[in-house]
Amino acid sequence: MSQWSANINVMIKAARKASRSLMRDFKEVENLQVSAKGPGDFVSRADLKAEEILQEELMEARPNYGFCGEESAEIMGADPTRRWIVDPLDGTTNFLHGLPHWAISIALEHKGEIVAAVVFNPVGEEMFIAEKGGGAWLNDKRIRASGRTKMIEMIFATGLPFGGRADLPETLQDLARILPACAGVRRWGAASLDLAYTAAGRYDGYWERHLNAWDIAAGLLLVKEAGGLTCSVFEGGDSMIDGSVIASNEPIFNQFVKVVRND
């Protein structure tokens, strides 16, 4: 789109500035693989530095807005109706392992509703952008949710529990229901990009539990503005509050929700 709103321009500028810092650090990650102790600390420093840049850029441009980021305490703005919701590095484990699948996610919330979104994958130079009522975009091209109508032809994305998390049995039950019904399930390790890819029709749908608001805020608007649908895994729930999401194109949505919820 040739003409973004002022808020989207602020978000793009902030994402690009933070990405330059992260890309420098990403190039260093390879050199750290030999160190048993260094990489984890290094990545948390990269994460913090990126959030500092984002906070500085966004708050300088909109000093009255609040700020909710993954790495720092929430800042309440003079304008209580507007806040930034930011994940400075979604896909930290990928970043640490030198995998080029991670993103910066920035959302603007107004009166409890996400109204603008940017998800930027610096390695691929892919900037996903959405604004309420303005459609969803990848760089300068309009994107839409997939047009597939048969679940057996569809690819879905999810997250898998790690490090002894208690939700492994639940996830295995999900997979037992969904894998036989579709063309495949992918786990790429960055929720913001899973939602952006669903918006772009690369995935036909996505589901996951146990997320945070900053993981999904921008992605939820991308899917909606691309013509897809989203809801909580829990009936009557709110994804931004309970941290769970089901997202897909419109033709399959009701069927997909039933399979995930095991209705």
DOBAGU-134317 format. One record per residue (C-alpha): x, y, z; residue in three letters. Coordinates in steps of 0.1 Angstrom, whole numbers, plus 5000, padded with zeros to 4 digits. Example, Ala and Ser with C-alpha at 12.3 -4.5 7.8 and 13.67 -1.06 7.14 Angstrom:
BEGIN
512349555078ALA513749895071SER
! end
This chain:
BEGIN
500050005000MET501450344990SER500050535019GLN500150395055TRP498650575084SER500950775107ALA500750505134ASN501750225110ILE504650445098ASN505750485134VAL505550105139MET507450015107ILE510250265116LYS510550115151ALA510549755138ALA513249835113ARG515450005139LYS515149715163ALA515749465135SER519149615127ARG520249555163SER518849195163LEU520449115129MET523849215142ARG523348985171ASP521948705150PHE525148705129LYS527048655162GLU524948355173VAL526948105152GLU530148205171ASN528448125204LEU527447775197GLN530647635212VAL529947805246SER527847615271ALA526947915290LYS527048215266GLY524248175241PRO521248195266GLY522548515282ASP523448655248PHE520048615235VAL518348755265SER520549065261ARG519649085224ALA515949065234ASP516249335260LEU518149565237LYS515549525210ALA512649605234GLU514549915247GLU514850035211ILE511149965204LEU509950135236GLN512150445229GLU510950475193GLU507250415200LEU507050625232MET508950915216GLU506450915187ALA503350865209ARG504350975245PRO500750945258ASN500250575248TYR500850285272GLY503450015266PHE503149645273CYS506249445263GLY507549095271GLU510749205288GLU509749495310SER507049625334ALA504049765317GLU503850145314ILE500550305318MET499950595294GLY498350935300ALA495850815274ASP494450495291PRO492550395259THR495650325238ARG498750105243ARG501449935224TRP501749555228ILE505149435218VAL507249125214ASP510749235206PRO511848885196LEU509348615189ASP511048285182GLY513948325207THR514847955206THR515147975168ASN517348285171PHE519548115196LEU520047815173HIS520748025142GLY517447935126LEU516248225104PRO512548215116HIS511848485142TRP510048815142ALA509349145158ILE505649185167SER504049525174ILE500349585179ALA498349895188LEU495349855210GLU492550115213HIS489750065239LYS490549695242GLY490649625204GLU493749575182ILE493549845155VAL497049825139ALA499649545135ALA503149495122VAL504949155122VAL508449185107PHE510748895098ASN514049075092PRO515948775078VAL513348735050GLY512649115047GLU508949035052GLU506849305068MET503349195075PHE501049495081ILE497349535090ALA495049815101GLU491449785112LYS489349815080GLY492349845057GLY493149485048GLY496349285054ALA499549335035TRP502949175030LEU505349445021ASN503349624993ASP501049334983LYS497649254996ARG497348915013ILE494348695019ARG493648385039ALA493648065019SER490747964997GLY491047595003ARG487747425013THR488747065021LYS490546995054MET492446695039ILE494246935016GLU495147185043MET498347255063ILE497947375099PHE500447515123ALA500747485161THR503247495190GLY504547185208LEU505247185245PRO508847175256PHE510947145287GLY508546925306GLY505547145303ARG502346985316ALA500347025284ASP502046755264LEU499146505268PRO496646765256GLU498746845226THR499146485217LEU495346445218GLN495046745195ASP497446595170LEU495746255171ALA492546425160ARG494046675135ILE496846485117LEU494646215101PRO492246485089ALA494646715071CYS497746735048ALA500146815076GLY500947005107VAL503947245110ARG505747365142ARG508047655133TRP508347815168GLY507048175164ALA503348245170ALA503348585154SER504648435121LEU502248135124ASP499348395124LEU500948605097ALA501448295075TYR497748205081THR496848555070ALA498948515038ALA497348175030GLY500647985035ARG498947795064TYR495247725062ASP494947745100GLY496747765133TYR495947675169TRP497847695202GLU497347735239ARG499347895267HIS500448205248LEU500848565259ASN499148875246ALA502349005229TRP502748675210ASP499348705192ILE498049065194ALA499449175160ALA498748835143GLY495148825153LEU494449145134LEU496449025104LEU494248715101VAL491048915105LYS491949175079GLU493048895055ALA489448755056GLY490248485081GLY488548415114LEU489848365150THR488548265184CYS489748125217SER490247755221VAL487847785250PHE484147845241GLU483248205251GLY486848285258GLY489048575247ASP492348495231SER494048815244MET493048715280ILE493348335280ASP496248305256GLY494748045233SER493848085197VAL492247905168ILE492648085134ALA491847975099SER490248065066ASN486548115066GLU485347805047PRO486847555072ILE486647755104PHE483647595121ASN484947245113GLN488447325125PHE487147475158VAL485147155164LYS488146935158VAL490447135180VAL487847155208ARG486846795203ASN483146885202ASP
! end
